[in-house]
C-alpha cells in the first residue's frame, strides 16, 4: 500500500552550447525541472525524484504561441499533476498511475489541452513514484519490472496480453550497452568548414557531424527532414557523402518526418521521389524506419490514412507525437504503422505496455517488422537521461536517440556537488571533459549503462533539489 504526499518542484535554466532547430522551433535555452515526491510505502516514508527539460514546441506545435507561454503551460501541467496526486492512495504504483492519469486526463479535457502535454505532468509523478518504490524495495528498475513489483496488469491494456506479465515479453535482463543514435538537426553544421569563425566553440566538444563521428565513433544517426523536397535532397545528399566516407560500413539511420505531411499522397509522393534518386540508393539501404511523417492531427485518422497498409512499398513507419493514449499503438498498427517510440515523458508504464504488445505481435508475425525505438533528442542528466536509459535498457531497445550531450555542455550548468555525485556513481556513463565537468562517455558509438541499470531507477544518489529555485521563485524571477 502506498500514499502520496505533496511533492515540490525546483528548476534550473540551461542554455544550449549551439542552437537546435527541430520542426518549427529553434531551441537555445530550456528550464530543467526536478519533481520530488514523498511517498509512504507500507508505513515507511521515502521519496522519489524525477526530472525533465521543458522544451517548447514539442508537446504543442503551435507556430504563433510564445515560447515563454508554452514553458509556463508545461510547468502548470506538472503542478496540476502534483496537486492531483497529493493524498492519493493505492495498492500498487500501477494503480496509482492509472488513477492519476485519469484525473489528469479529465482536467486536461476541461482545460482543452492536448493529451501529450497533459500526461507530461503525470509522467513526472510516475517516474518519481517508481524511484521511491525501487528504493523502498531495494530493487533496480529492471528487477522491479521482472518481478512485477509495480503491479502492472497487461490485460487491462490489451486483451491479447491477458494472463501474462511483463517478464513474459521483455528481456530477462537489461541491456548493459546501448547505441547512441545521433540526431542531425536541420541547422546543424555537417563539416567544420560549415561553421563561421564567430560561431566556433571552444569547449572541447565536437561541433559538426563530421567531428562528432570522429570523436564518438558514431554508428547510428537520425536525419531530420522537411517536406521541401528540393532543399532536403541537397542536404541529405551531403549527409550521405559524409556517412559513407566517415561512418562505419554497417552504419544505420532513421528519418524523422517532423509531422510535415497531412495526406498519404503527399508523403508517398515525397518518398517515391526520394527513393528514385540514384545517388541516394546506397544510403537508403541503411534505413531502419521513418518516424512520424504525418502531422499529429491526421496521423491516426483512418479517413486520411486508410490506404497506408495497402502501400506495399512503404518504408517502416512509427508514430511518436501521435502516441498519446492507451489505444494509440493499436490504432497505428491497424492502419499499417510498424510501431512506436519510447520516451519517458510519454509515460514509463505506457512504454512497458506498448513493448509487451509489440513483442506479442512480433512473435505472432515475425516478418511484420514491428519495432519500438528509443527517442528523446535533448534528454540530459543528472536525472532525466539516467532514468530514461534505465527504461530503454529494461525494454531491450538497442538504438536510442541521444543528443543532450551535443546540444548542452555536459553537466557544466549544474553545481559542482552534483557533478561530483554523478561522476562518482556513474563513471561508466560519464567522464570528465577537458574543462573538468562531466560529459557523456560515448565509445565506438555506444554508451555503457551498467551503473544506470544497477541503480534503483537510473540515478542511485540523492540530489539536493533545494539548491535550485523553487517553482514560485523561478516564476517570480522570470516575470
Secondary structure as GFF3:
##gff-version 3
##sequence-region A 1 479
A	DSSP	beta_strand	2	4	.	.	.	ID=ss1
A	DSSP	beta_strand	8	22	.	.	.	ID=ss2
A	DSSP	beta_strand	25	41	.	.	.	ID=ss3
A	DSSP	beta_strand	44	53	.	.	.	ID=ss4
A	DSSP	alpha_helix	67	85	.	.	.	ID=ss5
A	DSSP	beta_strand	89	90	.	.	.	ID=ss6
A	DSSP	alpha_helix	93	110	.	.	.	ID=ss7
A	DSSP	alpha_helix	115	137	.	.	.	ID=ss8
A	DSSP	alpha_helix	141	146	.	.	.	ID=ss9
A	DSSP	three_ten_helix	154	156	.	.	.	ID=ss10
A	DSSP	three_ten_helix	159	161	.	.	.	ID=ss11
A	DSSP	three_ten_helix	166	168	.	.	.	ID=ss12
A	DSSP	beta_strand	177	184	.	.	.	ID=ss13
A	DSSP	three_ten_helix	192	194	.	.	.	ID=ss14
A	DSSP	three_ten_helix	197	199	.	.	.	ID=ss15
A	DSSP	alpha_helix	209	216	.	.	.	ID=ss16
A	DSSP	beta_strand	220	224	.	.	.	ID=ss17
A	DSSP	alpha_helix	229	246	.	.	.	ID=ss18
A	DSSP	beta_strand	252	256	.	.	.	ID=ss19
A	DSSP	alpha_helix	264	275	.	.	.	ID=ss20
A	DSSP	three_ten_helix	278	280	.	.	.	ID=ss21
A	DSSP	alpha_helix	281	284	.	.	.	ID=ss22
A	DSSP	beta_strand	287	291	.	.	.	ID=ss23
A	DSSP	alpha_helix	302	305	.	.	.	ID=ss24
A	DSSP	beta_strand	317	319	.	.	.	ID=ss25
A	DSSP	alpha_helix	328	335	.	.	.	ID=ss26
A	DSSP	beta_strand	339	342	.	.	.	ID=ss27
A	DSSP	three_ten_helix	344	346	.	.	.	ID=ss28
A	DSSP	alpha_helix	348	364	.	.	.	ID=ss29
A	DSSP	beta_strand	371	374	.	.	.	ID=ss30
A	DSSP	alpha_helix	384	395	.	.	.	ID=ss31
A	DSSP	beta_strand	399	401	.	.	.	ID=ss32
A	DSSP	alpha_helix	404	407	.	.	.	ID=ss33
A	DSSP	alpha_helix	416	425	.	.	.	ID=ss34
A	DSSP	beta_strand	430	432	.	.	.	ID=ss35
A	DSSP	beta_strand	438	440	.	.	.	ID=ss36
A	DSSP	beta_strand	446	448	.	.	.	ID=ss37
A	DSSP	alpha_helix	450	454	.	.	.	ID=ss38
A	DSSP	three_ten_helix	465	467	.	.	.	ID=ss39
A	DSSP	beta_strand	469	470	.	.	.	ID=ss40
A	DSSP	alpha_helix	471	478	.	.	.	ID=ss41
###
